[in-house]
Amino acid sequence: MKLQLSAICIFLFWGFASCQPFDKDGMAYEPIASIEFDTKAKSFSKVNDKAVVYIFREDIKPGLKSRITLDKWIIGYTIARSYMRLEINPGNHEIISSLESWNPTGNGSFSKPRAEFKLKLTAVANEIYFIKQYAAFSIRAFDGRLDLELVSEGEARNSIRLCRLLALPSSNDK
């Protein structure tokens, strides 16, 4: 319960920008944070008594939307060229990426998650962790997969600089 409250607090801090769930072509969208918050997140600053986790996708595959869950709490959704920044309590955590893919022949909505990809993380206070999602998309099946991998800081910083910070929902939105 403590973890949920600390993770929710950072969502309120990072702010929101207005955005439609789909563009005119039916591609996935999630609310994007303001440029100010994006720039601040890309300073990669540490936080006392917390671990900072960046989860990012550098792919440009449209239509793949992935739900991110931290210790059974839904944090938000990633889309192509996006990232989220979380501040979490030290300790053992499980991060789950659940794939949702857009069905253009259906009602224009996202399907229920088809698969889950899990990553266990032992977080240490005052440390930064970078988790990359690898996306693979099949046009014939309108499906795909997203694997999770802990990557080096150097690789992650370069990739995150090309991505946009997602505005995550506050506890009032649930």
C-alpha positions as CSV (number, residue, x, y, z in Angstrom):
1,M,0.0,0.0,0.0
2,K,2.9,2.4,0.8
3,L,4.3,1.8,-2.7
4,Q,1.1,2.7,-4.4
5,L,0.9,6.0,-2.6
6,S,4.5,7.0,-3.4
7,A,4.1,6.1,-7.1
8,I,0.8,8.0,-7.4
9,C,2.4,11.2,-5.9
10,I,4.9,11.4,-8.8
11,F,2.1,11.2,-11.3
12,L,0.5,14.3,-9.9
13,F,3.9,16.1,-10.1
14,W,4.6,15.4,-13.8
15,G,1.4,17.0,-15.1
16,F,-0.9,16.4,-18.1
17,A,-1.5,17.6,-21.7
18,S,-4.7,17.1,-23.6
19,C,-4.7,14.3,-26.2
20,Q,-7.3,12.1,-28.0
21,P,-7.0,8.3,-27.6
22,F,-6.6,7.8,-31.4
23,D,-5.6,9.9,-34.3
24,K,-7.5,10.1,-37.5
25,D,-5.8,6.8,-38.7
26,G,-6.7,4.9,-35.5
27,M,-3.1,4.9,-34.2
28,A,-2.6,4.7,-30.4
29,Y,-2.2,7.8,-28.4
30,E,-1.6,8.5,-24.7
31,P,-1.5,11.8,-23.0
32,I,1.9,13.5,-23.4
33,A,3.4,15.6,-20.6
34,S,4.4,19.2,-21.2
35,I,7.7,20.0,-22.7
36,E,8.7,21.5,-19.3
37,F,8.1,18.2,-17.5
38,D,9.7,16.2,-20.3
39,T,12.9,18.3,-20.1
40,K,13.0,18.0,-16.3
41,A,12.6,14.2,-16.6
42,K,15.5,14.1,-19.1
43,S,17.8,15.6,-16.5
44,F,18.0,12.0,-15.0
45,S,18.2,13.3,-11.5
46,K,18.2,10.9,-8.5
47,V,15.8,11.2,-5.6
48,N,16.8,10.8,-1.9
49,D,15.3,7.7,-0.3
50,K,13.6,6.6,-3.6
51,A,14.7,4.6,-6.7
52,V,13.9,6.2,-10.0
53,V,12.7,3.9,-12.8
54,Y,12.5,4.9,-16.5
55,I,10.5,2.6,-18.7
56,F,10.9,3.5,-22.4
57,R,10.0,2.4,-25.9
58,E,12.0,3.7,-28.8
59,D,10.3,1.8,-31.5
60,I,8.0,3.6,-34.1
61,K,5.5,0.8,-34.4
62,P,2.0,2.3,-34.3
63,G,-1.0,0.5,-33.0
64,L,0.8,-1.3,-30.1
65,K,-0.2,-0.1,-26.7
66,S,1.3,-1.7,-23.6
67,R,-0.1,-1.5,-20.1
68,I,2.5,-1.1,-17.4
69,T,1.8,-2.6,-14.0
70,L,4.0,-2.2,-11.0
71,D,3.4,-4.6,-8.1
72,K,-0.2,-5.3,-9.3
73,W,-1.0,-1.5,-9.7
74,I,-1.7,-0.2,-13.2
75,I,0.7,2.7,-13.8
76,G,-0.2,3.7,-17.3
77,Y,0.3,2.8,-21.0
78,T,3.3,3.1,-23.3
79,I,3.1,3.8,-27.0
80,A,5.8,4.1,-29.7
81,R,8.6,6.6,-28.8
82,S,7.4,7.2,-25.3
83,Y,8.7,6.8,-21.7
84,M,7.5,7.1,-18.1
85,R,9.5,8.1,-15.1
86,L,8.6,6.5,-11.7
87,E,9.8,7.1,-8.2
88,I,9.5,4.0,-6.1
89,N,10.4,2.7,-2.7
90,P,13.5,0.6,-2.3
91,G,12.9,-3.2,-2.3
92,N,11.7,-6.0,-4.6
93,H,9.3,-5.1,-7.3
94,E,7.6,-6.7,-10.3
95,I,7.0,-4.7,-13.5
96,I,4.6,-6.2,-16.0
97,S,4.1,-5.1,-19.6
98,S,0.8,-6.3,-21.0
99,L,0.3,-6.0,-24.7
100,E,-2.8,-4.4,-26.2
101,S,-3.1,-4.1,-29.9
102,W,-5.5,-2.0,-32.0
103,N,-8.0,-3.9,-34.1
104,P,-8.8,-1.9,-37.2
105,T,-11.4,-4.3,-38.4
106,G,-13.3,-4.1,-35.1
107,N,-14.8,-1.2,-33.4
108,G,-11.6,0.9,-33.3
109,S,-10.7,-0.1,-29.8
110,F,-7.8,-1.9,-28.2
111,S,-8.0,-5.6,-27.4
112,K,-7.7,-7.1,-24.0
113,P,-4.1,-7.9,-23.0
114,R,-3.0,-11.0,-24.8
115,A,0.4,-11.6,-23.1
116,E,2.3,-10.4,-20.1
117,F,6.1,-9.9,-19.9
118,K,7.5,-9.6,-16.4
119,L,10.7,-8.1,-15.0
120,K,11.8,-8.5,-11.4
121,L,13.7,-5.5,-10.0
122,T,15.4,-5.1,-6.6
123,A,15.4,-1.3,-6.3
124,V,18.0,0.6,-4.2
125,A,17.4,4.1,-2.9
126,N,19.2,6.9,-4.7
127,E,19.7,4.8,-7.9
128,I,18.3,5.1,-11.4
129,Y,17.1,2.1,-13.4
130,F,16.4,2.0,-17.1
131,I,13.9,-0.6,-18.5
132,K,13.6,-0.9,-22.3
133,Q,10.5,-2.4,-24.0
134,Y,11.3,-4.2,-27.3
135,A,8.3,-4.2,-29.6
136,A,7.7,-6.6,-32.4
137,F,4.5,-6.2,-34.5
138,S,2.8,-8.5,-36.9
139,I,0.6,-6.7,-39.5
140,R,-1.0,-9.9,-40.6
141,A,-2.2,-10.8,-37.1
142,F,-2.6,-7.2,-35.8
143,D,-0.7,-8.4,-32.9
144,G,2.8,-8.1,-31.3
145,R,4.9,-8.5,-28.3
146,L,6.8,-6.3,-25.9
147,D,9.7,-7.7,-23.9
148,L,11.3,-5.9,-21.0
149,E,15.0,-5.6,-20.4
150,L,17.1,-3.7,-17.9
151,V,19.6,-1.7,-19.9
152,S,22.7,0.5,-19.4
153,E,22.4,4.1,-18.6
154,G,24.3,5.2,-21.7
155,E,22.1,3.3,-24.1
156,A,18.9,4.4,-22.3
157,R,19.8,8.1,-22.1
158,N,20.3,8.3,-25.9
159,S,17.1,6.5,-26.6
160,I,15.0,8.5,-24.0
161,R,16.1,11.8,-25.5
162,L,14.2,10.8,-28.7
163,C,11.1,9.9,-26.8
164,R,8.3,11.9,-25.1
165,L,7.3,11.7,-21.4
166,L,3.9,10.2,-20.9
167,A,1.5,12.1,-18.5
168,L,0.4,9.4,-16.1
169,P,-3.0,9.5,-14.4
170,S,-3.5,10.7,-10.9
171,S,-5.1,8.8,-8.1
172,N,-8.3,10.9,-8.7
173,D,-8.7,9.4,-12.1
174,K,-9.2,5.8,-10.9
